[in-house]
Amino acid sequence: MNTKEKVPYIVSSKSHTAVAVNCAAKAGEWIKSKLGQFKSLHIKSSMHDLVTEVDKGAEQMIRRLILTHFPDHAILGEEGVEPGSDASKQAWEQVKDEEYVWVIDPLDGTTNYVHGFPFYSVSIALAHHGEVIVGVVYDPMRDELFVAEKGKGAYVHGRRMQVAPEKELSGSLIASGFPTERTRALPANLAGIQALAPQVRNIRTAGSAALHMAYVAAGRLTGFWELNLNAWDLAAGSLLIRESGGQITDTHGQPYHLGVRDVVASNGAIHNAFIGALEAAEAQG
């Protein structure tokens, strides 16, 4: 055999990416089947931060599937962490030195799900020594699977994704959200929305950070920012964006890592102007 020949990449049944895709698809299918049928609704950190038994059941399903294939891997999942910023930081500190850590949000957009608003997702990432190497975001309502592997690109519907072409804020469609933390994060985020709205084409706040980031990777949004997010909101989307040619940093322009909570993501071309607008509005958090 010619050693210079390119051996085609084959996803084996036990590959990290195959397991992530399988987990997201199965959890997403189950979540969709339970739409409108959940029995319990609980408040987490505030009246704006909700959880149902569907969130918890989906996380248990994903955990079981991952540990079947990779019993020695660590898992950081939203429903395994107590509410609040301090608990989220502590949870990351406890696992950050593990070789492999799966970072999962079983249902990103629970408020949408509760109200029947069809914009929510399953987000699954795998970090190796703190660096995200696999990212999967699955939208069960549209049956859209966004997949990225480090160094191998990012795909949706089997097609390679590319970030949006806009060069200026004025032509950009960007997204944000309304943080559940109402003392620091919400006022700062609202200041950013007020400052950016006149400068961009429009702003969307659809309620799933993971899907917003997948949309930046797919070129459907030019950028996204939000304060007080968690590793499980951002991990998979961060790799989707990088592998699609985009840029992701904290709100001050420092490189993204799994401990970042205030985030700016974009196609790269508008990134400096984007951060500059937030800085001018004192909206960086």
HUHUPE-V89380 format. One line per field, one symbol per residue. phi: phi as a letter, one per 40 degrees, with the letter a starting at -180 (. if undefined). burial: 1 if it has 16 or more other ideal C-beta (glycine too) atoms within 10 Angstrom, else 0. A space follows every 50 residues. Layout:
# HUHUPE-V89380
phi = ???
burial = ???
This chain:
# HUHUPE-V89380
phi = .ccccccccbcccbcdccccccccccccccdcccdgbcbbbbcccaccbb abccdcccccccdccccccbccccbbbdccbcchccccccccdcbccccb bcbbbcachcdddccgccaaabbbbbbbfgbcbbbbbbbccbfbbbbbbd gbgbbbfgbccacccdbbdcbcbbbaabdccccbccdcccccccccdccb cabbbcgadccdccccccgcbcaaaabgcbdccbdccccdcccbgcbbac cbgcdcacccbbbbbacgcccccccccccccfbcg
burial = 00000000000000011011111111110111010001000001100011 11011111101110110001001111111010100001001100110101 11111111110111000011111111100001111111111001111110 00011100001011010010011111101110001101101110110011 00110111111111111111111111111111111111111111111111 10100101011111111111101110110010111
